[in-house]
Amino acid sequence: MPEQMEQTPQPPQAPPAPSAGLTENATCGLAYVTFIPAIIFLATAPYNQNPKVKFHSWQSIALTVCAIVVQVALMIVDVVLAMVPGLIFITAPLGLLVWFGFFVLWLIVIINAFNGKTIKIPVIAPFAAKQSGYQG
């Protein structure tokens, strides 16, 4: 008689646990909150291996740098034009208008990133695409 091997019953396997971490859309949106999450996403795996996350992180950093450069330029213009009486009434609202434009642009890109859409800022996007390898 052939020997029969006894098989022990296998315990039921648990369903796979959901992956820890953020979704791609959440990561892309959070990259715009400040430049700090963008730098963290560029430095840590698995986020730094995703071209779309890298694109949004680089675009966020570049947008921050552009905003700072424009602010410094406006401050210099304000100092120079403050010597002429009455021009402060032109330069002060101009600075507020520029910052309002940056704020609206920031809102547009962050909302679209959280919704899975990619808005490419004209001057900044080619640089971000080159750094990230993202073609979308």
C-alpha positions in Angstrom: 0.0 0.0 0.0 1.3 3.4 -0.9 1.9 5.6 2.0 -0.3 8.6 2.3 1.2 11.8 3.4 -0.8 13.7 5.8 -1.3 17.3 4.9 -1.9 19.8 7.6 -4.5 22.3 6.8 -3.2 25.8 5.9 -4.5 28.7 7.9 -6.5 31.2 5.8 -4.2 33.9 4.5 -5.0 37.5 5.4 -5.8 39.9 2.6 -2.9 42.1 1.6 -2.5 45.1 3.7 -3.1 48.5 2.0 0.2 50.1 1.0 1.6 52.5 3.5 2.2 56.0 2.3 0.5 58.6 0.3 -1.3 58.3 -3.0 0.3 59.8 -6.0 -2.3 62.7 -6.2 -1.9 63.5 -2.5 1.9 63.5 -2.8 1.8 65.8 -5.9 -0.6 68.2 -4.1 1.5 68.2 -0.9 4.6 69.1 -2.8 3.1 72.6 -3.3 2.2 73.3 0.3 5.7 74.7 0.8 9.1 73.9 -0.7 9.9 71.7 2.4 7.6 68.7 1.4 8.9 69.0 -2.2 12.5 68.6 -1.0 11.5 65.7 1.2 9.8 64.0 -1.7 12.8 64.5 -3.8 15.0 62.9 -1.2 13.0 59.9 0.0 12.0 56.7 -1.7 9.5 55.7 -3.2 8.5 59.3 -4.0 11.8 60.2 -5.7 11.3 57.3 -8.1 8.0 58.6 -9.4 8.5 61.1 -12.3 5.2 62.8 -11.8 5.9 63.4 -8.1 9.4 64.7 -9.0 7.9 67.0 -11.6 5.5 68.6 -9.1 8.2 68.9 -6.5 10.6 70.6 -8.9 7.9 72.9 -10.2 7.0 73.8 -6.6 10.6 74.6 -5.8 11.0 76.7 -9.0 7.8 78.6 -8.3 9.0 79.4 -4.8 12.4 80.6 -6.2 10.6 82.8 -8.8 8.3 84.3 -6.2 11.3 85.2 -4.0 13.2 86.7 -7.0 10.2 88.8 -8.1 9.7 90.0 -4.5 13.4 91.1 -4.2 13.1 92.9 -7.6 10.0 94.7 -6.5 11.6 95.7 -3.2 14.6 97.2 -5.2 12.2 99.0 -7.5 10.2 100.4 -4.5 13.4 101.7 -2.9 14.6 103.4 -6.2 11.2 104.8 -7.0 10.5 106.0 -3.4 12.8 108.8 -4.1 10.3 110.3 -6.5 7.3 111.7 -4.6 4.0 110.1 -5.5 5.3 106.9 -7.2 4.7 104.9 -4.0 1.0 104.9 -4.9 1.9 103.0 -8.1 4.5 100.6 -6.8 2.7 99.5 -3.6 -0.4 98.3 -5.5 1.8 96.7 -8.1 3.5 94.6 -5.5 0.2 93.5 -4.1 -1.1 92.6 -7.5 1.9 90.5 -8.3 1.6 88.6 -5.0 -2.1 88.1 -5.6 -1.2 86.6 -9.1 1.4 84.2 -7.5 -1.2 83.2 -4.9 -3.9 82.5 -7.5 -1.4 80.5 -9.6 -0.4 78.5 -6.5 -4.0 77.7 -5.8 -4.6 76.6 -9.3 -1.6 74.2 -9.4 -2.2 72.8 -5.9 -5.9 72.1 -6.5 -5.2 70.5 -9.9 -2.4 68.4 -8.4 -4.7 67.0 -5.7 -7.2 66.1 -8.4 -4.6 64.3 -10.5 -4.2 66.9 -13.2 -0.9 68.5 -14.2 -0.8 72.2 -14.9 2.5 73.2 -16.5 3.6 76.7 -15.6 5.0 78.2 -18.9 8.5 79.2 -17.8 9.0 76.8 -15.0 7.6 73.5 -16.5 10.4 72.8 -19.0 13.0 73.0 -16.2 10.9 70.8 -13.9 10.3 68.3 -16.8 14.0 68.1 -17.5 14.9 67.5 -13.9 12.2 64.9 -13.4 12.0 63.1 -16.7 8.2 63.6 -16.7 6.6 64.0 -20.1 2.9 64.0 -19.1 
